[in-house]
Amino acid sequence: MTTTLYGLPNCDTVRRARAWLDERGVAYRFHDLGRQGVPEAELDRWLQAPGWEALVNRRGTTWRRLDAAVRDGLIDADAARPVLLAHPSLVRRPVVDWGTGRATTTGFDAARWEAMLA
């Protein structure tokens, strides 16, 4: 089982998440959303679980810079998909694929992550 962490290297939350994984000796692959983009096949899985609403970061500057019509148009997974592909920094970070048969999570939650490792 390979854990993959998707995020932006300069994101403070991603930095904390990576440090947390490193402190616990968790091996993971890092996917830089800024340089490598949002992987389409993975995005399709993420849109199903944890779901499009969990993926869209409505607190960041990317959200605030989006045209109001685009923001208002994000009403379902079909509408969110092209926007997330076009704006990787709109993805709530980090997204972690914990490996085959395990959940995918968004954001950094140490208690939830501990449970994923158990």
C-alpha positions in Angstrom: 0.0 0.0 0.0 1.5 3.3 -1.1 0.3 6.5 0.5 0.2 9.5 -1.8 0.0 13.0 -0.6 -1.3 15.6 -3.1 -0.6 19.2 -2.4 1.5 22.3 -3.0 5.0 22.4 -1.5 4.7 26.0 -0.2 1.3 25.4 1.5 1.7 25.6 5.3 -0.9 22.9 5.9 0.9 20.6 3.4 4.2 21.3 5.2 2.7 20.4 8.6 1.1 17.2 7.1 4.5 16.1 5.6 6.3 16.8 8.8 3.6 14.8 10.7 4.0 11.8 8.3 7.8 12.1 8.5 7.8 12.1 12.3 5.8 8.9 12.3 8.0 7.2 9.7 5.1 6.9 7.2 6.5 6.4 3.6 4.6 8.4 1.1 4.8 9.7 -2.4 4.4 13.5 -2.9 2.4 14.8 -5.9 2.9 18.5 -6.5 -0.4 19.7 -7.8 1.2 23.0 -9.0 3.8 21.3 -11.2 2.2 18.0 -12.0 -1.5 19.2 -12.1 -4.5 17.4 -10.8 -4.5 13.8 -12.0 -7.8 13.4 -13.8 -8.4 9.7 -12.9 -7.8 10.5 -9.2 -10.0 13.6 -9.4 -12.9 11.4 -10.6 -12.4 9.2 -7.6 -12.1 12.1 -5.2 -15.3 13.7 -6.6 -17.1 10.5 -5.5 -15.4 10.2 -2.1 -14.7 12.4 -0.2 -16.9 14.4 -2.6 -16.7 17.6 -4.5 -17.7 19.8 -1.6 -14.8 18.5 0.5 -12.4 19.1 -2.3 -13.2 22.8 -3.0 -11.1 25.2 -0.9 -13.4 28.1 -0.3 -11.0 29.9 2.1 -8.1 30.5 -0.2 -7.1 33.3 -2.5 -7.8 31.2 -5.6 -11.5 31.0 -4.5 -11.7 34.7 -3.9 -10.1 35.5 -7.3 -12.6 33.3 -9.2 -15.2 35.1 -11.2 -18.5 35.2 -9.2 -20.3 33.3 -12.0 -17.8 30.5 -11.7 -18.1 30.4 -7.9 -21.9 30.4 -8.1 -21.8 27.7 -10.8 -20.1 25.2 -8.5 -23.2 23.3 -7.5 -22.2 19.7 -8.2 -19.3 17.4 -9.1 -19.8 17.9 -12.8 -19.4 21.6 -12.4 -16.5 21.3 -10.0 -14.4 19.0 -12.2 -13.3 21.4 -14.9 -12.7 24.2 -12.4 -10.5 22.0 -10.2 -8.5 20.9 -13.2 -8.0 24.4 -14.4 -7.1 25.7 -10.9 -5.1 23.1 -8.9 -4.7 25.5 -6.0 -8.5 25.4 -5.5 -8.1 21.8 -4.2 -8.4 21.6 -0.4 -5.0 20.4 0.7 -3.6 18.0 1.3 -5.5 15.2 -0.3 -4.2 11.9 0.9 -4.8 8.6 -0.7 -4.0 6.2 2.1 -3.6 3.2 -0.2 -5.6 0.4 -1.8 -8.9 -0.2 0.0 -8.5 2.7 2.3 -10.2 6.1 2.4 -9.0 9.3 0.7 -8.9 12.4 3.0 -8.8 16.1 2.5 -7.2 18.6 4.8 -4.9 17.8 7.8 -6.6 16.3 10.8 -4.0 14.6 13.1 -6.6 12.6 15.0 -8.2 11.3 11.8 -4.8 10.5 10.4 -3.8 8.5 13.5 -6.9 6.4 12.9 -5.9 5.9 9.3 -2.6 4.5 10.4 -4.1 2.1 13.0 
